[in-house]
Amino acid sequence: MAKKSSIARDEKRRRMHTQYAAKRAELKELGDTEGLHKLPRNSSPTRLKNRCIETGRPRGYMRTFGLSRISFREHASKGEIPGVTKSSW
């Protein structure tokens, strides 16, 4: 499991991104680079990091499910993810 501080930091960035999304889009449309520089750094979408919903793991993230590879495998083997079955041949 990831450190709680890194998970909290990423959640804070997500909240800030949604808070300033409209203003950021407006400033981009106007071409106001100085106005964009005055916005908080954490409101930028490039500072977001995809993390697992359950564990907060940053690596091995599967975008379609929002889980890391490890959590995905656990849920898939239990049959908790619809449409996903273990392959056998």
PDB file of N, CA, C and O in Angstrom:
ATOM      1  N   MET A   1       0.837  -1.173   0.000  1.00  0.00           N
ATOM      2  CA  MET A   1       0.000   0.000   0.000  1.00  0.00           C
ATOM      3  C   MET A   1       0.886   1.242   0.000  1.00  0.00           C
ATOM      4  O   MET A   1       1.915   1.293   0.674  1.00  0.00           O
ATOM      5  N   ALA A   2       0.463   2.238  -0.769  1.00  0.00           N
ATOM      6  CA  ALA A   2       1.229   3.475  -0.870  1.00  0.00           C
ATOM      7  C   ALA A   2       1.106   4.277   0.428  1.00  0.00           C
ATOM      8  O   ALA A   2       0.193   4.060   1.224  1.00  0.00           O
ATOM      9  N   LYS A   3       2.036   5.197   0.621  1.00  0.00           N
ATOM     10  CA  LYS A   3       1.983   6.039   1.804  1.00  0.00           C
ATOM     11  C   LYS A   3       0.722   6.891   1.770  1.00  0.00           C
ATOM     12  O   LYS A   3       0.307   7.355   0.708  1.00  0.00           O
ATOM     13  N   LYS A   4       0.123   7.094   2.921  1.00  0.00           N
ATOM     14  CA  LYS A   4      -1.101   7.885   3.001  1.00  0.00           C
ATOM     15  C   LYS A   4      -0.872   9.323   2.566  1.00  0.00           C
ATOM     16  O   LYS A   4      -1.780   9.968   2.043  1.00  0.00           O
ATOM     17  N   SER A   5       0.331   9.823   2.779  1.00  0.00           N
ATOM     18  CA  SER A   5       0.621  11.203   2.405  1.00  0.00           C
ATOM     19  C   SER A   5       0.613  11.379   0.888  1.00  0.00           C
ATOM     20  O   SER A   5       0.142  12.400   0.386  1.00  0.00           O
ATOM     21  N   SER A   6       1.131  10.391   0.155  1.00  0.00           N
ATOM     22  CA  SER A   6       1.147  10.509  -1.308  1.00  0.00           C
ATOM     23  C   SER A   6      -0.257  10.349  -1.881  1.00  0.00           C
ATOM     24  O   SER A   6      -0.595  10.992  -2.875  1.00  0.00           O
ATOM     25  N   ILE A   7      -1.080   9.498  -1.264  1.00  0.00           N
ATOM     26  CA  ILE A   7      -2.462   9.350  -1.707  1.00  0.00           C
ATOM     27  C   ILE A   7      -3.227  10.642  -1.441  1.00  0.00           C
ATOM     28  O   ILE A   7      -3.985  11.101  -2.295  1.00  0.00           O
ATOM     29  N   ALA A   8      -3.032  11.231  -0.263  1.00  0.00           N
ATOM     30  CA  ALA A   8      -3.708  12.473   0.100  1.00  0.00           C
ATOM     31  C   ALA A   8      -3.260  13.615  -0.805  1.00  0.00           C
ATOM     32  O   ALA A   8      -4.073  14.454  -1.194  1.00  0.00           O
ATOM     33  N   ARG A   9      -1.986  13.653  -1.138  1.00  0.00           N
ATOM     34  CA  ARG A   9      -1.464  14.707  -2.011  1.00  0.00           C
ATOM     35  C   ARG A   9      -2.116  14.634  -3.392  1.00  0.00           C
ATOM     36  O   ARG A   9      -2.478  15.653  -3.980  1.00  0.00           O
ATOM     37  N   ASP A  10      -2.256  13.406  -3.895  1.00  0.00           N
ATOM     38  CA  ASP A  10      -2.871  13.234  -5.206  1.00  0.00           C
ATOM     39  C   ASP A  10      -4.353  13.595  -5.163  1.00  0.00           C
ATOM     40  O   ASP A  10      -4.871  14.176  -6.117  1.00  0.00           O
ATOM     41  N   GLU A  11      -5.043  13.260  -4.075  1.00  0.00           N
ATOM     42  CA  GLU A  11      -6.459  13.635  -3.939  1.00  0.00           C
ATOM     43  C   GLU A  11      -6.612  15.153  -3.905  1.00  0.00           C
ATOM     44  O   GLU A  11      -7.546  15.704  -4.488  1.00  0.00           O
ATOM     45  N   LYS A  12      -5.692  15.820  -3.223  1.00  0.00           N
ATOM     46  CA  LYS A  12      -5.720  17.280  -3.160  1.00  0.00           C
ATOM     47  C   LYS A  12      -5.544  17.874  -4.556  1.00  0.00           C
ATOM     48  O   LYS A  12      -6.221  18.833  -4.924  1.00  0.00           O
ATOM     49  N   ARG A  13      -4.625  17.291  -5.325  1.00  0.00           N
ATOM     50  CA  ARG A  13      -4.409  17.766  -6.696  1.00  0.00           C
ATOM     51  C   ARG A  13      -5.635  17.545  -7.557  1.00  0.00           C
ATOM     52  O   ARG A  13      -5.966  18.396  -8.382  1.00  0.00           O
ATOM     53  N   ARG A  14      -6.325  16.411  -7.384  1.00  0.00           N
ATOM     54  CA  ARG A  14      -7.547  16.142  -8.150  1.00  0.00           C
ATOM     55  C   ARG A  14      -8.644  17.156  -7.824  1.00  0.00           C
ATOM     56  O   ARG A  14      -9.323  17.658  -8.720  1.00  0.00           O
ATOM     57  N   ARG A  15      -8.810  17.452  -6.535  1.00  0.00           N
ATOM     58  CA  ARG A  15      -9.811  18.451  -6.135  1.00  0.00           C
ATOM     59  C   ARG A  15      -9.482  19.817  -6.718  1.00  0.00           C
ATOM     60  O   ARG A  15     -10.366  20.517  -7.213  1.00  0.00           O
ATOM     61  N   MET A  16      -8.205  20.194  -6.659  1.00  0.00           N
ATOM     62  CA  MET A  16      -7.786  21.486  -7.166  1.00  0.00           C
ATOM     63  C   MET A  16      -7.956  21.565  -8.676  1.00  0.00           C
ATOM     64  O   MET A  16      -8.322  22.612  -9.209  1.00  0.00           O
ATOM     65  N   HIS A  17      -7.691  20.458  -9.368  1.00  0.00           N
ATOM     66  CA  HIS A  17      -7.850  20.420 -10.825  1.00  0.00           C
ATOM     67  C   HIS A  17      -9.305  20.666 -11.213  1.00  0.00           C
ATOM     68  O   HIS A  17      -9.577  21.439 -12.132  1.00  0.00           O
ATOM     69  N   THR A  18     -10.240  20.019 -10.525  1.00  0.00           N
ATOM     70  CA  THR A  18     -11.659  20.220 -10.844  1.00  0.00           C
ATOM     71  C   THR A  18     -12.117  21.624 -10.471  1.00  0.00           C
ATOM     72  O   THR A  18     -12.981  22.191 -11.140  1.00  0.00           O
ATOM     73  N   GLN A  19     -11.547  22.190  -9.411  1.00  0.00           N
ATOM     74  CA  GLN A  19     -11.932  23.528  -8.962  1.00  0.00           C
ATOM     75  C   GLN A  19     -11.533  24.594  -9.986  1.00  0.00           C
ATOM     76  O   GLN A  19     -12.295  25.528 -10.232  1.00  0.00           O
ATOM     77  N   TYR A  20     -10.356  24.463 -10.578  1.00  0.00           N
ATOM     78  CA  TYR A  20      -9.841  25.478 -11.492  1.00  0.00           C
ATOM     79  C   TYR A  20      -9.984  25.100 -12.970  1.00  0.00           C
ATOM     80  O   TYR A  20      -9.465  25.814 -13.829  1.00  0.00           O
ATOM     81  N   ALA A  21     -10.663  24.012 -13.286  1.00  0.00           N
ATOM     82  CA  ALA A  21     -10.744  23.544 -14.681  1.00  0.00           C
ATOM     83  C   ALA A  21     -11.400  24.576 -15.592  1.00  0.00           C
ATOM     84  O   ALA A  21     -10.902  24.837 -16.687  1.00  0.00           O
ATOM     85  N   ALA A  22     -12.509  25.164 -15.154  1.00  0.00           N
ATOM     86  CA  ALA A  22     -13.220  26.131 -15.991  1.00  0.00           C
ATOM     87  C   ALA A  22     -12.372  27.390 -16.209  1.00  0.00           C
ATOM     88  O   ALA A  22     -12.282  27.898 -17.327  1.00  0.00           O
ATOM     89  N   LYS A  23     -11.766  27.877 -15.155  1.00  0.00           N
ATOM     90  CA  LYS A  23     -10.944  29.083 -15.261  1.00  0.00           C
ATOM     91  C   LYS A  23      -9.723  28.838 -16.145  1.00  0.00           C
ATOM     92  O   LYS A  23      -9.340  29.693 -16.943  1.00  0.00           O
ATOM     93  N   ARG A  24      -9.121  27.663 -15.993  1.00  0.00           N
ATOM     94  CA  ARG A  24      -7.957  27.303 -16.805  1.00  0.00           C
ATOM     95  C   ARG A  24      -8.327  27.229 -18.282  1.00  0.00           C
ATOM     96  O   ARG A  24      -7.575  27.703 -19.133  1.00  0.00           O
ATOM     97  N   ALA A  25      -9.486  26.636 -18.595  1.00  0.00           N
ATOM     98  CA  ALA A  25      -9.930  26.534 -19.990  1.00  0.00           C
ATOM     99  C   ALA A  25     -10.209  27.923 -20.573  1.00  0.00           C
ATOM    100  O   ALA A  25      -9.900  28.192 -21.734  1.00  0.00           O
ATOM    101  N   GLU A  26     -10.787  28.785 -19.766  1.00  0.00           N
ATOM    102  CA  GLU A  26     -11.081  30.155 -20.214  1.00  0.00           C
ATOM    103  C   GLU A  26      -9.798  30.922 -20.514  1.00  0.00           C
ATOM    104  O   GLU A  26      -9.706  31.603 -21.535  1.00  0.00           O
ATOM    105  N   LEU A  27      -8.817  30.817 -19.637  1.00  0.00           N
ATOM    106  CA  LEU A  27      -7.545  31.512 -19.839  1.00  0.00           C
ATOM    107  C   LEU A  27      -6.797  30.952 -21.044  1.00  0.00           C
ATOM    108  O   LEU A  27      -6.144  31.701 -21.771  1.00  0.00           O
ATOM    109  N   LYS A  28      -6.887  29.650 -21.259  1.00  0.00           N
ATOM    110  CA  LYS A  28      -6.234  29.051 -22.422  1.00  0.00           C
ATOM    111  C   LYS A  28      -6.862  29.546 -23.709  1.00  0.00           C
ATOM    112  O   LYS A  28      -6.167  29.815 -24.689  1.00  0.00           O
ATOM    113  N   GLU A  29      -8.195  29.665 -23.701  1.00  0.00           N
ATOM    114  CA  GLU A  29      -8.906  30.131 -24.884  1.00  0.00           C
ATOM    115  C   GLU A  29      -8.523  31.571 -25.224  1.00  0.00           C
ATOM    116  O   GLU A  29      -8.396  31.926 -26.396  1.00  0.00           O
ATOM    117  N   LEU A  30      -8.341  32.394 -24.196  1.00  0.00           N
ATOM    118  CA  LEU A  30      -7.942  33.785 -24.408  1.00  0.00           C
ATOM    119  C   LEU A  30      -6.465  33.915 -24.750  1.00  0.00           C
ATOM    120  O   LEU A  30      -6.042  34.935 -25.295  1.00  0.00           O
ATOM    121  N   GLY A  31      -5.683  32.901 -24.439  1.00  0.00           N
ATOM    122  CA  GLY A  31      -4.244  32.931 -24.685  1.00  0.00           C
ATOM    123  C   GLY A  31      -3.493  33.724 -23.634  1.00  0.00           C
ATOM    124  O   GLY A  31      -2.410  34.247 -23.897  1.00  0.00           O
ATOM    125  N   ASP A  32      -4.065  33.812 -22.451  1.00  0.00           N
ATOM    126  CA  ASP A  32      -3.480  34.587 -21.356  1.00  0.00           C
ATOM    127  C   ASP A  32      -2.501  33.712 -20.568  1.00  0.00           C
ATOM    128  O   ASP A  32      -2.887  33.049 -19.606  1.00  0.00           O
ATOM    129  N   THR A  33      -1.241  33.717 -20.982  1.00  0.00           N
ATOM    130  CA  THR A  33      -0.243  32.884 -20.308  1.00  0.00           C
ATOM    131  C   THR A  33       0.099  33.402 -18.916  1.00  0.00           C
ATOM    132  O   THR A  33       0.399  32.615 -18.018  1.00  0.00           O
ATOM    133  N   GLU A  34       0.055  34.717 -18.732  1.00  0.00           N
ATOM    134  CA  GLU A  34       0.345  35.272 -17.406  1.00  0.00           C
ATOM    135  C   GLU A  34      -0.718  34.867 -16.403  1.00  0.00           C
ATOM    136  O   GLU A  34      -0.412  34.568 -15.248  1.00  0.00           O
ATOM    137  N   GLY A  35      -1.952  34.859 -16.841  1.00  0.00           N
ATOM    138  CA  GLY A  35      -3.035  34.419 -15.966  1.00  0.00           C
ATOM    139  C   GLY A  35      -2.898  32.954 -15.594  1.00  0.00           C
ATOM    140  O   GLY A  35      -3.190  32.560 -14.464  1.00  0.00           O
ATOM    141  N   LEU A  36      -2.449  32.143 -16.555  1.00  0.00           N
ATOM    142  CA  LEU A  36      -2.231  30.727 -16.272  1.00  0.00           C
ATOM    143  C   LEU A  36      -1.107  30.534 -15.256  1.00  0.00           C
ATOM    144  O   LEU A  36      -1.175  29.643 -14.410  1.00  0.00           O
ATOM    145  N   HIS A  37      -0.084  31.367 -15.342  1.00  0.00           N
ATOM    146  CA  HIS A  37       1.043  31.254 -14.409  1.00  0.00           C
ATOM    147  C   HIS A  37       0.631  31.635 -12.990  1.00  0.00           C
ATOM    148  O   HIS A  37       1.249  31.182 -12.027  1.00  0.00           O
ATOM    149  N   LYS A  38      -0.400  32.458 -12.850  1.00  0.00           N
ATOM    150  CA  LYS A  38      -0.848  32.884 -11.521  1.00  0.00           C
ATOM    151  C   LYS A  38      -1.704  31.822 -10.827  1.00  0.00           C
ATOM    152  O   LYS A  38      -1.893  31.875  -9.612  1.00  0.00           O
ATOM    153  N   LEU A  39      -2.220  30.862 -11.591  1.00  0.00           N
ATOM    154  CA  LEU A  39      -2.996  29.785 -10.980  1.00  0.00           C
ATOM    155  C   LEU A  39      -2.068  28.868 -10.189  1.00  0.00           C
ATOM    156  O   LEU A  39      -0.869  28.824 -10.462  1.00  0.00           O
ATOM    157  N   PRO A  40      -2.603  28.136  -9.211  1.00  0.00           N
ATOM    158  CA  PRO A  40      -1.762  27.214  -8.436  1.00  0.00           C
ATOM    159  C   PRO A  40      -1.180  26.112  -9.317  1.00  0.00           C
ATOM    160  O   PRO A  40      -1.822  25.665 -10.268  1.00  0.00           O
ATOM    161  N   ARG A  41       0.010  25.686  -9.002  1.00  0.00           N
ATOM    162  CA  ARG A  41       0.675  24.645  -9.789  1.00  0.00           C
ATOM    163  C   ARG A  41      -0.109  23.334  -9.768  1.00  0.00           C
ATOM    164  O   ARG A  41      -0.194  22.638 -10.780  1.00  0.00           O
ATOM    165  N   ASN A  42      -0.675  23.007  -8.620  1.00  0.00           N
ATOM    166  CA  ASN A  42      -1.371  21.730  -8.493  1.00  0.00           C
ATOM    167  C   ASN A  42      -2.699  21.690  -9.234  1.00  0.00           C
ATOM    168  O   ASN A  42      -3.344  20.643  -9.268  1.00  0.00           O
ATOM    169  N   SER A  43      -3.124  22.794  -9.825  1.00  0.00           N
ATOM    170  CA  SER A  43      -4.366  22.782 -10.596  1.00  0.00           C
ATOM    171  C   SER A  43      -4.124  22.323 -12.030  1.00  0.00           C
ATOM    172  O   SER A  43      -5.073  22.147 -12.793  1.00  0.00           O
ATOM    173  N   SER A  44      -2.871  22.129 -12.396  1.00  0.00           N
ATOM    174  CA  SER A  44      -2.531  21.674 -13.742  1.00  0.00           C
ATOM    175  C   SER A  44      -2.834  20.182 -13.894  1.00  0.00           C
ATOM    176  O   SER A  44      -2.522  19.397 -12.999  1.00  0.00           O
ATOM    177  N   PRO A  45      -3.442  19.781 -15.024  1.00  0.00           N
ATOM    178  CA  PRO A  45      -3.759  18.357 -15.196  1.00  0.00           C
ATOM    179  C   PRO A  45      -2.530  17.469 -15.375  1.00  0.00           C
ATOM    180  O   PRO A  45      -2.620  16.257 -15.178  1.00  0.00           O
ATOM    181  N   THR A  46      -1.396  18.038 -15.741  1.00  0.00           N
ATOM    182  CA  THR A  46      -0.200  17.216 -15.923  1.00  0.00           C
ATOM    183  C   THR A  46       0.407  16.776 -14.595  1.00  0.00           C
ATOM    184  O   THR A  46       1.250  15.880 -14.576  1.00  0.00           O
ATOM    185  N   ARG A  47       0.001  17.381 -13.498  1.00  0.00           N
ATOM    186  CA  ARG A  47       0.527  17.003 -12.194  1.00  0.00           C
ATOM    187  C   ARG A  47      -0.262  15.858 -11.553  1.00  0.00           C
ATOM    188  O   ARG A  47       0.104  15.379 -10.479  1.00  0.00           O
ATOM    189  N   LEU A  48      -1.346  15.415 -12.207  1.00  0.00           N
ATOM    190  CA  LEU A  48      -2.126  14.299 -11.692  1.00  0.00           C
ATOM    191  C   LEU A  48      -1.403  12.994 -11.980  1.00  0.00           C
ATOM    192  O   LEU A  48      -0.709  12.867 -12.988  1.00  0.00           O
ATOM    193  N   LYS A  49      -1.571  12.029 -11.090  1.00  0.00           N
ATOM    194  CA  LYS A  49      -0.953  10.719 -11.243  1.00  0.00           C
ATOM    195  C   LYS A  49      -2.042   9.667 -11.118  1.00  0.00           C
ATOM    196  O   LYS A  49      -2.820   9.683 -10.164  1.00  0.00           O
ATOM    197  N   ASN A  50      -2.101   8.751 -12.080  1.00  0.00           N
ATOM    198  CA  ASN A  50      -3.071   7.664 -11.992  1.00  0.00           C
ATOM    199  C   ASN A  50      -2.652   6.709 -10.884  1.00  0.00           C
ATOM    200  O   ASN A  50      -1.528   6.208 -10.873  1.00  0.00           O
ATOM    201  N   ARG A  51      -3.576   6.460  -9.945  1.00  0.00           N
ATOM    202  CA  ARG A  51      -3.304   5.567  -8.832  1.00  0.00           C
ATOM    203  C   ARG A  51      -4.445   4.585  -8.658  1.00  0.00           C
ATOM    204  O   ARG A  51      -5.589   4.871  -9.011  1.00  0.00           O
ATOM    205  N   CYS A  52      -4.123   3.438  -8.117  1.00  0.00           N
ATOM    206  CA  CYS A  52      -5.117   2.405  -7.833  1.00  0.00           C
ATOM    207  C   CYS A  52      -6.119   2.939  -6.810  1.00  0.00           C
ATOM    208  O   CYS A  52      -5.739   3.620  -5.858  1.00  0.00           O
ATOM    209  N   ILE A  53      -7.392   2.628  -7.013  1.00  0.00           N
ATOM    210  CA  ILE A  53      -8.437   3.094  -6.105  1.00  0.00           C
ATOM    211  C   ILE A  53      -8.280   2.467  -4.728  1.00  0.00           C
ATOM    212  O   ILE A  53      -8.479   3.140  -3.717  1.00  0.00           O
ATOM    213  N   GLU A  54      -7.931   1.208  -4.677  1.00  0.00           N
ATOM    214  CA  GLU A  54      -7.839   0.483  -3.410  1.00  0.00           C
ATOM    215  C   GLU A  54      -6.539   0.736  -2.665  1.00  0.00           C
ATOM    216  O   GLU A  54      -6.548   1.109  -1.492  1.00  0.00           O
ATOM    217  N   THR A  55      -5.419   0.532  -3.352  1.00  0.00           N
ATOM    218  CA  THR A  55      -4.125   0.542  -2.673  1.00  0.00           C
ATOM    219  C   THR A  55      -3.346   1.839  -2.846  1.00  0.00           C
ATOM    220  O   THR A  55      -2.461   2.136  -2.043  1.00  0.00           O
ATOM    221  N   GLY A  56      -3.659   2.618  -3.879  1.00  0.00           N
ATOM    222  CA  GLY A  56      -2.904   3.835  -4.140  1.00  0.00           C
ATOM    223  C   GLY A  56      -1.620   3.587  -4.900  1.00  0.00           C
ATOM    224  O   GLY A  56      -0.792   4.488  -5.036  1.00  0.00           O
ATOM    225  N   ARG A  57      -1.445   2.370  -5.399  1.00  0.00           N
ATOM    226  CA  ARG A  57      -0.220   2.017  -6.126  1.00  0.00           C
ATOM    227  C   ARG A  57      -0.136   2.794  -7.435  1.00  0.00           C
ATOM    228  O   ARG A  57      -1.089   2.785  -8.214  1.00  0.00           O
ATOM    229  N   PRO A  58       1.004   3.478  -7.697  1.00  0.00           N
ATOM    230  CA  PRO A  58       1.116   4.284  -8.912  1.00  0.00           C
ATOM    231  C   PRO A  58       1.545   3.505 -10.145  1.00  0.00           C
ATOM    232  O   PRO A  58       1.297   3.946 -11.267  1.00  0.00           O
ATOM    233  N   ARG A  59       2.182   2.360  -9.961  1.00  0.00           N
ATOM    234  CA  ARG A  59       2.676   1.604 -11.115  1.00  0.00           C
ATOM    235  C   ARG A  59       1.752   0.438 -11.424  1.00  0.00           C
ATOM    236  O   ARG A  59       1.050  -0.064 -10.546  1.00  0.00           O
ATOM    237  N   GLY A  60       1.760   0.017 -12.675  1.00  0.00           N
ATOM    238  CA  GLY A  60       0.932  -1.105 -13.080  1.00  0.00           C
ATOM    239  C   GLY A  60      -0.543  -0.771 -13.032  1.00  0.00           C
ATOM    240  O   GLY A  60      -1.364  -1.628 -12.704  1.00  0.00           O
ATOM    241  N   TYR A  61      -0.892   0.469 -13.356  1.00  0.00           N
ATOM    242  CA  TYR A  61      -2.269   0.951 -13.278  1.00  0.00           C
ATOM    243  C   TYR A  61      -3.022   0.610 -14.556  1.00  0.00           C
ATOM    244  O   TYR A  61      -2.524   0.857 -15.655  1.00  0.00           O
ATOM    245  N   MET A  62      -4.220   0.044 -14.421  1.00  0.00           N
ATOM    246  CA  MET A  62      -5.067  -0.272 -15.571  1.00  0.00           C
ATOM    247  C   MET A  62      -6.180   0.773 -15.631  1.00  0.00           C
ATOM    248  O   MET A  62      -7.069   0.800 -14.781  1.00  0.00           O
ATOM    249  N   ARG A  63      -6.118   1.619 -16.633  1.00  0.00           N
ATOM    250  CA  ARG A  63      -6.997   2.773 -16.740  1.00  0.00           C
ATOM    251  C   ARG A  63      -8.477   2.401 -16.840  1.00  0.00           C
ATOM    252  O   ARG A  63      -9.324   3.071 -16.249  1.00  0.00           O
ATOM    253  N   THR A  64      -8.793   1.342 -17.578  1.00  0.00           N
ATOM    254  CA  THR A  64     -10.200   0.980 -17.778  1.00  0.00           C
ATOM    255  C   THR A  64     -10.877   0.521 -16.492  1.00  0.00           C
ATOM    256  O   THR A  64     -12.093   0.658 -16.354  1.00  0.00           O
ATOM    257  N   PHE A  65     -10.114  -0.018 -15.554  1.00  0.00           N
ATOM    258  CA  PHE A  65     -10.689  -0.519 -14.309  1.00  0.00           C
ATOM    259  C   PHE A  65     -10.364   0.362 -13.109  1.00  0.00           C
ATOM    260  O   PHE A  65     -11.038   0.271 -12.083  1.00  0.00           O
ATOM    261  N   GLY A  66      -9.354   1.204 -13.215  1.00  0.00           N
ATOM    262  CA  GLY A  66      -8.966   2.063 -12.104  1.00  0.00           C
ATOM    263  C   GLY A  66      -8.236   1.313 -11.006  1.00  0.00           C
ATOM    264  O   GLY A  66      -8.179   1.768  -9.863  1.00  0.00           O
ATOM    265  N   LEU A  67      -7.679   0.162 -11.355  1.00  0.00           N
ATOM    266  CA  LEU A  67      -6.990  -0.679 -10.382  1.00  0.00           C
ATOM    267  C   LEU A  67      -5.564  -0.955 -10.827  1.00  0.00           C
ATOM    268  O   LEU A  67      -5.232  -0.833 -12.006  1.00  0.00           O
ATOM    269  N   SER A  68      -4.730  -1.327  -9.871  1.00  0.00           N
ATOM    270  CA  SER A  68      -3.391  -1.776 -10.217  1.00  0.00           C
ATOM    271  C   SER A  68      -3.479  -3.222 -10.695  1.00  0.00           C
ATOM    272  O   SER A  68      -4.511  -3.873 -10.531  1.00  0.00           O
ATOM    273  N   ARG A  69      -2.414  -3.713 -11.276  1.00  0.00           N
ATOM    274  CA  ARG A  69      -2.420  -5.074 -11.825  1.00  0.00           C
ATOM    275  C   ARG A  69      -2.647  -6.109 -10.732  1.00  0.00           C
ATOM    276  O   ARG A  69      -3.272  -7.142 -10.972  1.00  0.00           O
ATOM    277  N   ILE A  70      -2.148  -5.836  -9.548  1.00  0.00           N
ATOM    278  CA  ILE A  70      -2.270  -6.783  -8.445  1.00  0.00           C
ATOM    279  C   ILE A  70      -3.711  -6.855  -7.951  1.00  0.00           C
ATOM    280  O   ILE A  70      -4.257  -7.943  -7.767  1.00  0.00           O
ATOM    281  N   SER A  71      -4.329  -5.685  -7.735  1.00  0.00           N
ATOM    282  CA  SER A  71      -5.723  -5.646  -7.303  1.00  0.00           C
ATOM    283  C   SER A  71      -6.634  -6.215  -8.377  1.00  0.00           C
ATOM    284  O   SER A  71      -7.601  -6.915  -8.078  1.00  0.00           O
ATOM    285  N   PHE A  72      -6.315  -5.907  -9.638  1.00  0.00           N
ATOM    286  CA  PHE A  72      -7.121  -6.427 -10.742  1.00  0.00           C
ATOM    287  C   PHE A  72      -7.101  -7.950 -10.752  1.00  0.00           C
ATOM    288  O   PHE A  72      -8.138  -8.588 -10.935  1.00  0.00           O
ATOM    289  N   ARG A  73      -5.927  -8.528 -10.555  1.00  0.00           N
ATOM    290  CA  ARG A  73      -5.798  -9.989 -10.587  1.00  0.00           C
ATOM    291  C   ARG A  73      -6.580 -10.636  -9.450  1.00  0.00           C
ATOM    292  O   ARG A  73      -7.217 -11.673  -9.638  1.00  0.00           O
ATOM    293  N   GLU A  74      -6.531 -10.020  -8.268  1.00  0.00           N
ATOM    294  CA  GLU A  74      -7.271 -10.555  -7.124  1.00  0.00           C
ATOM    295  C   GLU A  74      -8.773 -10.556  -7.395  1.00  0.00           C
ATOM    296  O   GLU A  74      -9.454 -11.552  -7.154  1.00  0.00           O
ATOM    297  N   HIS A  75      -9.284  -9.429  -7.900  1.00  0.00           N
ATOM    298  CA  HIS A  75     -10.716  -9.313  -8.174  1.00  0.00           C
ATOM    299  C   HIS A  75     -11.140 -10.221  -9.330  1.00  0.00           C
ATOM    300  O   HIS A  75     -12.223 -10.805  -9.295  1.00  0.00           O
ATOM    301  N   ALA A  76     -10.298 -10.339 -10.344  1.00  0.00           N
ATOM    302  CA  ALA A  76     -10.629 -11.174 -11.493  1.00  0.00           C
ATOM    303  C   ALA A  76     -10.663 -12.650 -11.100  1.00  0.00           C
ATOM    304  O   ALA A  76     -11.523 -13.394 -11.570  1.00  0.00           O
ATOM    305  N   SER A  77      -9.749 -13.071 -10.255  1.00  0.00           N
ATOM    306  CA  SER A  77      -9.730 -14.481  -9.855  1.00  0.00           C
ATOM    307  C   SER A  77     -10.922 -14.823  -8.967  1.00  0.00           C
ATOM    308  O   SER A  77     -11.367 -15.971  -8.947  1.00  0.00           O
ATOM    309  N   LYS A  78     -11.440 -13.845  -8.235  1.00  0.00           N
ATOM    310  CA  LYS A  78     -12.631 -14.063  -7.412  1.00  0.00           C
ATOM    311  C   LYS A  78     -13.916 -13.961  -8.234  1.00  0.00           C
ATOM    312  O   LYS A  78     -14.994 -14.324  -7.762  1.00  0.00           O
ATOM    313  N   GLY A  79     -13.791 -13.460  -9.479  1.00  0.00           N
ATOM    314  CA  GLY A  79     -14.964 -13.313 -10.333  1.00  0.00           C
ATOM    315  C   GLY A  79     -15.770 -12.060 -10.036  1.00  0.00           C
ATOM    316  O   GLY A  79     -16.963 -12.015 -10.334  1.00  0.00           O
ATOM    317  N   GLU A  80     -15.144 -11.043  -9.456  1.00  0.00           N
ATOM    318  CA  GLU A  80     -15.840  -9.827  -9.073  1.00  0.00           C
ATOM    319  C   GLU A  80     -15.886  -8.782 -10.177  1.00  0.00           C
ATOM    320  O   GLU A  80     -16.616  -7.797 -10.063  1.00  0.00           O
ATOM    321  N   ILE A  81     -15.111  -8.981 -11.253  1.00  0.00           N
ATOM    322  CA  ILE A  81     -15.123  -8.037 -12.372  1.00  0.00           C
ATOM    323  C   ILE A  81     -15.924  -8.666 -13.499  1.00  0.00           C
ATOM    324  O   ILE A  81     -15.532  -9.709 -14.022  1.00  0.00           O
ATOM    325  N   PRO A  82     -17.050  -8.048 -13.887  1.00  0.00           N
ATOM    326  CA  PRO A  82     -17.883  -8.653 -14.931  1.00  0.00           C
ATOM    327  C   PRO A  82     -17.184  -8.644 -16.284  1.00  0.00           C
ATOM    328  O   PRO A  82     -16.553  -7.656 -16.659  1.00  0.00           O
ATOM    329  N   GLY A  83     -17.301  -9.748 -17.012  1.00  0.00           N
ATOM    330  CA  GLY A  83     -16.728  -9.868 -18.338  1.00  0.00           C
ATOM    331  C   GLY A  83     -15.286 -10.311 -18.371  1.00  0.00           C
ATOM    332  O   GLY A  83     -14.724 -10.490 -19.452  1.00  0.00           O
ATOM    333  N   VAL A  84     -14.671 -10.494 -17.216  1.00  0.00           N
ATOM    334  CA  VAL A  84     -13.268 -10.907 -17.159  1.00  0.00           C
ATOM    335  C   VAL A  84     -13.199 -12.319 -16.621  1.00  0.00           C
ATOM    336  O   VAL A  84     -13.695 -12.599 -15.530  1.00  0.00           O
ATOM    337  N   THR A  85     -12.588 -13.209 -17.379  1.00  0.00           N
ATOM    338  CA  THR A  85     -12.416 -14.584 -16.930  1.00  0.00           C
ATOM    339  C   THR A  85     -10.949 -14.965 -17.050  1.00  0.00           C
ATOM    340  O   THR A  85     -10.214 -14.407 -17.865  1.00  0.00           O
ATOM    341  N   LYS A  86     -10.540 -15.909 -16.238  1.00  0.00           N
ATOM    342  CA  LYS A  86      -9.170 -16.404 -16.282  1.00  0.00           C
ATOM    343  C   LYS A  86      -9.001 -17.246 -17.547  1.00  0.00           C
ATOM    344  O   LYS A  86      -9.826 -18.107 -17.851  1.00  0.00           O
ATOM    345  N   SER A  87      -7.934 -16.985 -18.263  1.00  0.00           N
ATOM    346  CA  SER A  87      -7.720 -17.720 -19.509  1.00  0.00           C
ATOM    347  C   SER A  87      -7.195 -19.126 -19.207  1.00  0.00           C
ATOM    348  O   SER A  87      -6.428 -19.340 -18.268  1.00  0.00           O
ATOM    349  N   SER A  88      -7.634 -20.068 -20.033  1.00  0.00           N
ATOM    350  CA  SER A  88      -7.121 -21.431 -19.926  1.00  0.00           C
ATOM    351  C   SER A  88      -7.116 -22.060 -21.303  1.00  0.00           C
ATOM    352  O   SER A  88      -8.053 -21.872 -22.078  1.00  0.00           O
ATOM    353  N   TRP A  89      -6.066 -22.805 -21.612  1.00  0.00           N
ATOM    354  CA  TRP A  89      -5.982 -23.454 -22.923  1.00  0.00           C
ATOM    355  C   TRP A  89      -5.239 -24.749 -22.831  1.00  0.00           C
ATOM    356  O   TRP A  89      -5.069 -25.436 -23.838  1.00  0.00           O
TER     357      TRP A  89
END
